[in-house]
Amino acid sequence: MDPVGQPPGSGSVLSVLDMHTGGEPLRIITGGFPPVPAGDILSKRRYVRERLDGLRRRLMFEPRGHRDMYGALLVGSERPDAHLGVLFMHNQGYSTMCGHAVLALGRFALDYGLIKEPSSPETQVNIHCPCGLVRAFVQYDKGKSGRVRFHSVPAFVFATDVTVDVQGFGKIAVDIAYGGAFYAFVSADRFGLDVCTSKTQDLVNAAVSVTNTVKTHVKFHHPDSEDLAFLYGTILTDGKDAFSEEPTANICVFADAQVDRSPCGSGVTARIALQYHKGLIPLNQMRTFQSGPTSSLFTAKAVESRALSTWEKSALLENPLMKTLMQLSA
Protein backbone atom coordinates (compact mmCIF):
# COMPACT_ATOMS: atom_id res chain seq x y z
CA MET A 1 0.00 0.00 0.00
CA ASP A 2 1.99 2.99 -1.31
CA PRO A 3 1.58 6.57 -0.06
CA VAL A 4 -0.17 8.99 -2.39
CA GLY A 5 2.26 10.76 -4.70
CA GLN A 6 4.96 8.08 -4.50
CA PRO A 7 5.91 5.88 -7.46
CA PRO A 8 4.76 2.26 -7.07
CA GLY A 9 6.99 0.33 -4.71
CA SER A 10 8.85 3.39 -3.38
CA GLY A 11 6.76 3.97 -0.25
CA SER A 12 6.14 2.03 2.91
CA VAL A 13 3.84 -0.97 2.76
CA LEU A 14 1.07 -1.62 5.27
CA SER A 15 -0.06 -5.21 5.75
CA VAL A 16 -3.67 -5.85 6.76
CA LEU A 17 -5.96 -8.79 7.38
CA ASP A 18 -9.70 -8.37 6.80
CA MET A 19 -12.24 -10.18 8.98
CA HIS A 20 -15.89 -9.64 9.83
CA THR A 21 -18.22 -10.36 12.75
CA GLY A 22 -21.90 -10.66 11.98
CA GLY A 23 -21.29 -8.83 8.71
CA GLU A 24 -19.42 -5.91 10.29
CA PRO A 25 -15.91 -5.54 8.81
CA LEU A 26 -12.66 -5.42 10.72
CA ARG A 27 -9.38 -4.50 9.03
CA ILE A 28 -6.53 -5.58 11.32
CA ILE A 29 -3.24 -3.79 10.65
CA THR A 30 -0.59 -6.48 10.92
CA GLY A 31 2.53 -4.67 9.74
CA GLY A 32 4.12 -1.53 8.36
CA PHE A 33 2.47 0.98 10.70
CA PRO A 34 4.94 3.46 12.28
CA PRO A 35 5.92 2.72 15.89
CA VAL A 36 3.65 4.24 18.54
CA PRO A 37 5.64 5.64 21.50
CA ALA A 38 5.41 3.93 24.87
CA GLY A 39 2.76 5.12 27.31
CA ASP A 40 -0.67 4.15 28.49
CA ILE A 41 -3.31 3.04 26.01
CA LEU A 42 -5.15 6.39 25.99
CA SER A 43 -1.93 8.33 25.31
CA LYS A 44 -1.27 6.01 22.38
CA ARG A 45 -4.75 6.72 21.07
CA ARG A 46 -4.08 10.46 21.31
CA TYR A 47 -0.70 10.10 19.55
CA VAL A 48 -2.12 8.15 16.61
CA ARG A 49 -5.03 10.57 16.30
CA GLU A 50 -2.78 13.65 16.34
CA ARG A 51 0.29 12.39 14.42
CA LEU A 52 -0.70 9.45 12.21
CA ASP A 53 -4.29 10.12 11.21
CA GLY A 54 -3.47 10.17 7.50
CA LEU A 55 -2.86 6.44 7.67
CA ARG A 56 -6.32 5.89 9.17
CA ARG A 57 -7.88 7.76 6.25
CA ARG A 58 -5.93 5.74 3.69
CA LEU A 59 -6.94 2.45 5.29
CA MET A 60 -10.59 3.26 5.99
CA PHE A 61 -11.65 5.24 2.92
CA GLU A 62 -11.88 4.35 -0.75
CA PRO A 63 -10.18 3.11 -2.84
CA ARG A 64 -8.72 0.76 -0.19
CA GLY A 65 -11.76 0.79 2.11
CA HIS A 66 -15.24 2.33 2.25
CA ARG A 67 -17.12 4.73 4.50
CA ASP A 68 -18.32 1.88 6.76
CA MET A 69 -14.89 0.23 7.13
CA TYR A 70 -13.63 -0.44 10.65
CA GLY A 71 -10.02 -0.96 11.71
CA ALA A 72 -7.87 -2.29 14.54
CA LEU A 73 -4.26 -1.33 15.19
CA LEU A 74 -2.39 -3.72 17.49
CA VAL A 75 -0.17 -1.95 20.02
CA GLY A 76 1.69 -2.86 23.16
CA SER A 77 -0.04 -2.57 26.52
CA GLU A 78 1.24 -1.23 29.80
CA ARG A 79 -0.82 -3.87 31.60
CA PRO A 80 1.08 -7.07 32.49
CA ASP A 81 -2.14 -9.11 32.28
CA ALA A 82 -2.91 -8.06 28.67
CA HIS A 83 -2.02 -10.34 25.76
CA LEU A 84 -2.36 -7.42 23.35
CA GLY A 85 -3.42 -3.80 23.16
CA VAL A 86 -5.60 -2.37 20.42
CA LEU A 87 -6.69 0.98 19.03
CA PHE A 88 -9.94 1.11 17.07
CA MET A 89 -10.50 3.33 14.02
CA HIS A 90 -13.40 4.20 11.73
CA ASN A 91 -14.57 6.82 9.23
CA GLN A 92 -14.41 9.69 11.75
CA GLY A 93 -11.60 8.83 14.12
CA TYR A 94 -10.92 6.48 17.00
CA SER A 95 -13.34 4.59 19.24
CA THR A 96 -12.78 3.51 22.84
CA MET A 97 -14.44 0.09 22.59
CA CYS A 98 -15.66 -2.24 19.86
CA GLY A 99 -17.36 -5.54 20.69
CA HIS A 100 -17.42 -6.96 17.18
CA ALA A 101 -13.69 -6.25 16.89
CA VAL A 102 -12.97 -7.97 20.22
CA LEU A 103 -14.78 -11.08 18.98
CA ALA A 104 -12.74 -11.10 15.77
CA LEU A 105 -9.47 -10.35 17.57
CA GLY A 106 -10.05 -13.28 19.91
CA ARG A 107 -9.98 -15.71 16.99
CA PHE A 108 -7.19 -13.78 15.30
CA ALA A 109 -5.02 -14.10 18.41
CA LEU A 110 -5.34 -17.88 18.37
CA ASP A 111 -5.24 -18.42 14.62
CA TYR A 112 -2.09 -16.35 14.18
CA GLY A 113 -0.13 -17.58 17.19
CA LEU A 114 -0.39 -14.58 19.52
CA ILE A 115 -1.33 -17.02 22.29
CA LYS A 116 1.55 -19.46 22.59
CA GLU A 117 -0.20 -22.19 24.56
CA PRO A 118 -3.96 -22.19 23.84
CA SER A 119 -6.11 -24.43 26.01
CA SER A 120 -9.32 -26.40 25.48
CA PRO A 121 -12.25 -26.05 25.62
CA GLU A 122 -11.69 -22.27 25.82
CA THR A 123 -8.68 -19.99 25.70
CA GLN A 124 -8.77 -16.64 27.46
CA VAL A 125 -7.41 -13.67 25.51
CA ASN A 126 -6.98 -10.42 27.46
CA ILE A 127 -7.39 -7.46 25.11
CA HIS A 128 -6.49 -4.00 26.39
CA CYS A 129 -8.87 -1.53 24.74
CA PRO A 130 -8.87 2.24 25.32
CA CYS A 131 -11.84 1.77 27.69
CA GLY A 132 -10.02 -0.90 29.74
CA LEU A 133 -9.21 -4.60 29.79
CA VAL A 134 -11.70 -6.85 27.99
CA ARG A 135 -11.47 -10.61 28.49
CA ALA A 136 -12.33 -12.69 25.43
CA PHE A 137 -12.90 -16.45 25.62
CA VAL A 138 -12.35 -18.41 22.43
CA GLN A 139 -13.53 -21.97 21.89
CA TYR A 140 -10.52 -24.10 20.99
CA ASP A 141 -10.42 -27.77 20.03
CA LYS A 142 -7.87 -29.82 18.11
CA GLY A 143 -5.99 -26.78 16.92
CA LYS A 144 -9.05 -24.90 15.66
CA SER A 145 -10.71 -21.79 17.10
CA GLY A 146 -14.48 -21.41 17.30
CA ARG A 147 -17.11 -19.22 18.90
CA VAL A 148 -16.01 -16.22 20.95
CA ARG A 149 -17.52 -14.47 23.96
CA PHE A 150 -16.15 -11.65 26.11
CA HIS A 151 -16.52 -10.00 29.50
CA SER A 152 -16.66 -6.27 28.88
CA VAL A 153 -15.58 -3.33 31.00
CA PRO A 154 -18.08 -2.04 33.60
CA ALA A 155 -21.22 -0.74 31.91
CA PHE A 156 -23.60 1.81 33.40
CA VAL A 157 -26.69 3.89 32.77
CA PHE A 158 -25.81 7.55 32.40
CA ALA A 159 -29.31 9.03 32.15
CA THR A 160 -32.88 7.99 31.40
CA ASP A 161 -35.75 9.89 29.80
CA VAL A 162 -33.68 12.89 28.77
CA THR A 163 -35.94 15.13 26.68
CA VAL A 164 -34.25 16.78 23.70
CA ASP A 165 -35.77 18.85 20.90
CA VAL A 166 -34.65 17.12 17.70
CA GLN A 167 -34.92 19.26 14.59
CA GLY A 168 -37.61 17.92 12.29
CA PHE A 169 -38.95 15.48 14.89
CA GLY A 170 -39.84 17.57 17.95
CA LYS A 171 -39.27 16.67 21.58
CA ILE A 172 -38.00 13.12 22.09
CA ALA A 173 -37.06 11.27 25.28
CA VAL A 174 -33.81 9.31 25.02
CA ASP A 175 -31.85 7.05 27.35
CA ILE A 176 -28.06 7.17 27.52
CA ALA A 177 -25.88 4.24 28.59
CA TYR A 178 -22.24 3.23 28.46
CA GLY A 179 -20.79 -0.10 27.33
CA GLY A 180 -17.21 0.95 26.69
CA ALA A 181 -18.61 3.90 24.71
CA PHE A 182 -21.65 6.13 25.24
CA TYR A 183 -24.81 5.65 23.18
CA ALA A 184 -28.20 7.33 23.04
CA PHE A 185 -31.15 4.94 22.76
CA VAL A 186 -34.60 5.60 21.34
CA SER A 187 -37.27 3.45 19.73
CA ALA A 188 -37.43 3.81 15.95
CA ASP A 189 -41.22 4.00 15.99
CA ARG A 190 -40.86 7.47 17.55
CA PHE A 191 -39.83 8.50 14.03
CA GLY A 192 -42.41 6.33 12.27
CA LEU A 193 -39.68 3.84 11.32
CA ASP A 194 -38.93 0.15 11.72
CA VAL A 195 -35.32 -0.95 12.31
CA CYS A 196 -35.78 -4.07 10.15
CA THR A 197 -37.87 -2.83 7.24
CA SER A 198 -37.39 0.94 6.84
CA LYS A 199 -34.88 2.38 4.40
CA THR A 200 -31.44 2.48 5.96
CA GLN A 201 -30.95 6.12 4.96
CA ASP A 202 -34.14 7.13 6.80
CA LEU A 203 -32.91 5.36 9.92
CA VAL A 204 -29.49 6.99 9.58
CA ASN A 205 -31.03 10.45 9.21
CA ALA A 206 -33.09 10.01 12.38
CA ALA A 207 -30.18 8.60 14.39
CA VAL A 208 -27.77 11.33 13.28
CA SER A 209 -30.31 14.00 14.25
CA VAL A 210 -30.52 12.51 17.74
CA THR A 211 -26.74 12.24 18.07
CA ASN A 212 -26.16 15.85 17.02
CA THR A 213 -28.82 17.15 19.41
CA VAL A 214 -27.63 15.13 22.40
CA LYS A 215 -24.01 16.17 21.79
CA THR A 216 -25.11 19.79 21.88
CA HIS A 217 -27.27 19.63 25.00
CA VAL A 218 -25.77 16.93 27.25
CA LYS A 219 -22.42 17.19 29.04
CA PHE A 220 -20.80 13.78 29.32
CA HIS A 221 -18.61 12.54 32.13
CA HIS A 222 -16.82 9.27 32.82
CA PRO A 223 -15.42 8.44 36.28
CA ASP A 224 -12.17 6.98 34.84
CA SER A 225 -11.08 9.45 32.17
CA GLU A 226 -12.44 12.42 30.26
CA ASP A 227 -11.01 10.78 27.12
CA LEU A 228 -13.98 8.39 27.41
CA ALA A 229 -16.58 11.12 27.92
CA PHE A 230 -18.16 11.56 24.50
CA LEU A 231 -21.26 10.32 22.68
CA TYR A 232 -20.25 7.71 20.11
CA GLY A 233 -23.61 7.31 18.39
CA THR A 234 -27.32 6.57 18.55
CA ILE A 235 -28.97 3.16 18.58
CA LEU A 236 -32.52 2.93 17.29
CA THR A 237 -34.40 -0.06 18.70
CA ASP A 238 -37.58 -1.97 17.99
CA GLY A 239 -38.84 -0.92 21.44
CA LYS A 240 -38.92 -4.50 22.70
CA ASP A 241 -36.85 -3.98 25.84
CA ALA A 242 -38.85 -6.25 28.14
CA PHE A 243 -37.40 -9.75 28.25
CA SER A 244 -38.51 -12.21 25.60
CA GLU A 245 -37.08 -15.39 24.15
CA GLU A 246 -37.41 -13.71 20.76
CA PRO A 247 -34.59 -11.44 19.54
CA THR A 248 -34.89 -7.70 19.93
CA ALA A 249 -33.61 -5.72 16.95
CA ASN A 250 -31.64 -2.49 16.71
CA ILE A 251 -29.48 -0.47 14.36
CA CYS A 252 -26.40 1.38 15.55
CA VAL A 253 -25.37 4.57 13.73
CA PHE A 254 -22.03 5.86 15.02
CA ALA A 255 -19.09 8.13 14.11
CA ASP A 256 -19.84 10.01 10.87
CA ALA A 257 -23.18 8.36 10.04
CA GLN A 258 -21.48 4.95 9.91
CA VAL A 259 -23.83 1.95 10.10
CA ASP A 260 -22.91 -1.13 12.12
CA ARG A 261 -23.88 -4.25 10.20
CA SER A 262 -23.72 -6.33 13.38
CA PRO A 263 -25.95 -5.76 16.43
CA CYS A 264 -22.99 -3.73 17.87
CA GLY A 265 -21.09 -5.33 20.74
CA SER A 266 -20.48 -2.24 22.86
CA GLY A 267 -24.00 -1.03 22.10
CA VAL A 268 -25.50 -4.36 23.18
CA THR A 269 -23.48 -4.13 26.40
CA ALA A 270 -24.91 -0.67 27.06
CA ARG A 271 -28.41 -1.83 26.15
CA ILE A 272 -28.21 -4.75 28.58
CA ALA A 273 -27.15 -2.30 31.31
CA LEU A 274 -30.18 -0.17 30.48
CA GLN A 275 -32.58 -3.13 30.55
CA TYR A 276 -31.12 -4.33 33.86
CA HIS A 277 -31.41 -0.85 35.36
CA LYS A 278 -35.08 -0.64 34.37
CA GLY A 279 -35.83 -4.02 35.94
CA LEU A 280 -36.62 -5.62 32.59
CA ILE A 281 -34.02 -8.37 32.84
CA PRO A 282 -32.35 -10.12 35.81
CA LEU A 283 -28.70 -11.00 36.23
CA ASN A 284 -27.54 -13.99 34.16
CA GLN A 285 -30.59 -13.93 31.88
CA MET A 286 -29.36 -14.36 28.31
CA ARG A 287 -30.90 -12.03 25.74
CA THR A 288 -30.59 -12.18 21.95
CA PHE A 289 -30.03 -9.03 19.89
CA GLN A 290 -30.55 -8.79 16.14
CA SER A 291 -29.05 -6.40 13.61
CA GLY A 292 -31.83 -4.60 11.76
CA PRO A 293 -29.83 -4.28 8.50
CA THR A 294 -28.41 -7.83 8.31
CA SER A 295 -30.37 -9.97 10.84
CA SER A 296 -27.09 -11.22 12.38
CA LEU A 297 -27.34 -12.11 16.08
CA PHE A 298 -25.41 -11.45 19.29
CA THR A 299 -26.34 -12.77 22.73
CA ALA A 300 -25.55 -10.98 25.99
CA LYS A 301 -26.31 -11.01 29.68
CA ALA A 302 -25.56 -8.95 32.77
CA VAL A 303 -23.49 -11.06 35.14
CA GLU A 304 -22.55 -8.79 38.03
CA SER A 305 -23.60 -5.56 39.74
CA ARG A 306 -22.15 -3.63 42.65
CA ALA A 307 -22.60 -0.53 44.79
CA LEU A 308 -21.09 2.86 43.99
CA SER A 309 -17.58 3.73 45.15
CA THR A 310 -16.85 7.05 46.86
CA TRP A 311 -15.34 8.41 43.64
CA GLU A 312 -18.35 7.36 41.58
CA LYS A 313 -20.73 8.97 44.06
CA SER A 314 -18.74 12.18 43.71
CA ALA A 315 -18.93 11.94 39.94
CA LEU A 316 -22.65 11.35 40.21
CA LEU A 317 -23.13 14.59 42.12
CA GLU A 318 -21.11 16.55 39.57
CA ASN A 319 -23.55 15.79 36.77
CA PRO A 320 -27.32 15.89 37.47
CA LEU A 321 -28.00 13.85 34.33
CA MET A 322 -26.01 10.92 35.75
CA LYS A 323 -28.99 9.39 37.55
CA THR A 324 -27.65 5.85 37.89
CA LEU A 325 -24.22 4.29 37.85
CA MET A 326 -23.83 0.53 38.12
CA GLN A 327 -21.24 -2.02 37.18
CA LEU A 328 -21.71 -5.22 35.25
CA SER A 329 -20.03 -7.42 32.73
CA ALA A 330 -21.86 -8.46 29.60
N, C-alpha and C positions, 0 to 999 in steps of 0.2 A: 504494500500500500504506500505509494509514493506521494510526498507532499506536493501540493499544488504549485506549479511553476517550475518544478524540477524535471529534467529529462528522465525518462523511464530508467529505473534501476539505480539512479544516483542518490536517492533519498533513503531515509530510514524505512524499515519495513515493520509493520505491526502485524502480529499473528493473532487471530481470533478463532474462537470456536462457538458456533451458534447452536443453541438449544431452545426448547420451549417447554412451558408448563401450562397445561390446559389451554394451549393455543397462544399464550402470551410469550413473545420472544425474549431470549436472553443472549446477548453477545458477550462472551467472556473473553477478555483481553489476556492472552497467554504469553505474549512476548513483544519486545520492541518498544514498550512504553518507557519514557524517561524515568529515572529513579525518583521516588518521592522521599524527601528528607525524613529522618527519624522524628518521632513525636507521637502524641496520642492520636487516636483515630479521627477525632474531629479536626485537629490541626492539619492532618493530611488531607481531609476533605476540603478545608479552606485553601490549602496550597494548590491542589489540583484545580479548583474552581478559579483561583486568581491567576495562576501561572500557566496552566496547561489546557485551558478550556477549548482551544482550537482543535485539539485532538478529539475531544468529545464530539464536537460538531462534525468532524470528518467521519467519525465512526457511526454516529447516529443518523445523520441526514443522507439524502440521496447525493450521489449515485450509489454509495456503499451501503446505505441503510434506508430508512423511511421515517416519516414523522412519528410513528408509533413504535420505533425501535427502542429497546431497553438494553443497558449495558452494565457489566460488572468488571471492575478493575481490582485484581488481587493485590493486596499490600500486606506488609508485615504488621503484626499487632504487638502492642506493649503489654498485653495480658499473657502471662505464662500458661494459662489454661486454654488459650485459643489455638486451634489448628491453623487458622488462616484469618486474615482481615480482608474486608471488602469495602469498596466504595461503589455506590450505585449511581448510574447516570441515565438521562433520558433527554427528551427534546427541549427541555427548558434549563436543565441544570443537574443537580445532584440531590438524591433522596437521602433519607436517614434510615429507612427500612424498606425491605421488599420481600414479601413472603414467597412469591412465585420464584424469585431468584434464589432464595435460601433452599427451596426444594430442589431446584436444578443443581445448585452448587454442592448439595449433599451427595448426589450421584456422581457429579464431576470429580469430587474429592476422592471417591473410591475408585472410579473407573480410570483415573489418570495417576494413581499412585501417591496422592498427597497424604493418605493414611497408610502408614507402612505395615501395620498389622491389623487389618480389619477382622472383626469377630462376627460370628453368627449367633442368633438369628438377626441381630441388629448391630450396627456400628454407629457409635456416637461421633458426630462431627461438630466441634465447637467453632462457630463462625462469628467473628467480631464485626458487627455492623456499627455504623455511626451512632445508632440508638442504644447499643449495648451488646452483650453477648447473647447469641441465639444458639440453642442446642438442637441440632438436627439429628434424627435417628433414621438410618438407612437400612432397609432390609438387605441382608447379604447371605447368600447361600451358594456354595460350590463355585466361588470366584465371580459370581454375578450379583450386581446391585439390583434393587427392586424399589418398592414403594418407599416414600419418604414422608416423615412427619417432623414437626419441630415444636419446641417450647419457646415461646416468644418472650420478649422483655415485658415487664409489668405494663398492663393496659389499664386505662382509666377513663371514666366519663368526665369530660370537662364542663359541659353545660347541657341542660335539657330545655326544650321549649323556648329557645331564643327567637324572638320575633324580629325579622328583618324585612325591610321594604325592598323587594326585588323588582327592578325596572321591567315593566311589561307584564308582571305577574301579580303585583300587589304585595300585601303583607303575608309572610309565610313563616311558620314556626319550624325551626330546625334544631336538631340535636347535634352535639359535637363530642367526639370521642377520639381517644388516642390508642393506637396499636403499633407503636413504633414510629408513627406519623399521625398528624391530626387530620380528621375528615369531618365534613358536615354531612348529615344524613337527613333525607326528606323523601317521602313517598312520591313516586312519579305521578300518581293520579292527581296530586295537587296541581299538576300542570296539564292534566287531561291526557297523560301519556301512559304507556305500558312498557316496562323495561324489556319485555321479550318480543313485542310485536311492533312497537313504534319505530319510525325511522331513526337511525342512529344519530343523524345530524340534529334532529329535533331534541333528542335526549341530551346531546352534547350542549346545545344552546341553552337549555334550561339549567344544566349543571354548572356551566361556566358562569351564568348570571348569578347563581347562588354563591359560588366561590368568590367572585369579585365583590359581591355585597358584603359577605361575611368578613373578608379580608379588610374591608374598609371600616367596618363598625365594631369588630371584636378584637380586643387585645389579647394575644396568646401568651401563655406562660408555661414553662415546664420546670419541675422542681430540680432537675439534674443539670440542664444547660439551656441557655437562651438560643444556642444553635439549633435546638430541637423545636423551638417555639414558633412554628409557622403552619398555616393551613396548606396542606398538600393538595387537596381536591375535594370534590363532592361525590357522594355515592347516592344515587337514586335507587330506591328499593320498590318491591312490589307491595309493601305495607304489611306483609305477613310476618310480623315480629314475634307473635305468640308461638310457643313451641308446637311443632307438628312433625310427623314423620316424613311429610312431603318436603322437598327442597323449597327454600325461599330464594327468590331471584333478586339480583341487583346489577347495576352497571356502575363502574368506577370511572370517573373522568378526572384526570389529575394533570399536574404540570401545565403545559400550554395546550389545553384541550385534547390531551392524549387519552385514548380509550384503552382500558385494560381488557384484553380478550379473555382473561381468566376471571374467577370471582373476586380476585385481589386478596392476597394473603394478609397483608397488614390491615386492609379494610375489613376483612372478615374478623380479624382479632379485635378490632375496635367495635365492630357490630355485636360480637358476642359479649363484650364488656357492657355495652349499652343494654342488651337484652337481659343480662344478669342483674344490672342495676335496677331495671324496671320490674324485676320479679317475674319475668316471662320465661326464664329458664334456670334450673338449679345447677349447682356444681356437678361436673362430670356427666352432664347430659349432652350427648353428641347431637349436633345439628348439621344439616347439609345445606350448602349454599351453592347456587347456580349462577353462572354468568348469563346475563340476558342476551348478549350478542352471539355467544357460541354454544351455550348450554353445557359447558364443561362444569365439573363439580369439585368443590372442596368440602371437607368436613372439619368441624372445629368444636371445641368444648372449653368451658372455663374450669380450671382444675384447682385453683387456690385463691383465697381472698384473705386480706389481713387488715388490721387497723392502721390508722394514719400515724406516721412518725411526727415528732415535734416539728421537724423542718417542713413536712408536707402540710401540717396544720397552719404554719406560718404562711406558706405559699397560698393556701386556701384563702386566708384572710386578705391577702394582697390583691386578689382578683375576685370581685363579687360574682362573676360569671362562673367561677369554678365551684359549682355546687357540690360535686361529689368527686372524691378521689379514692380509688380502690386498686388493689393489685391482684393480678391473676396471670396465669399462663394459659395460652390457648394454642 
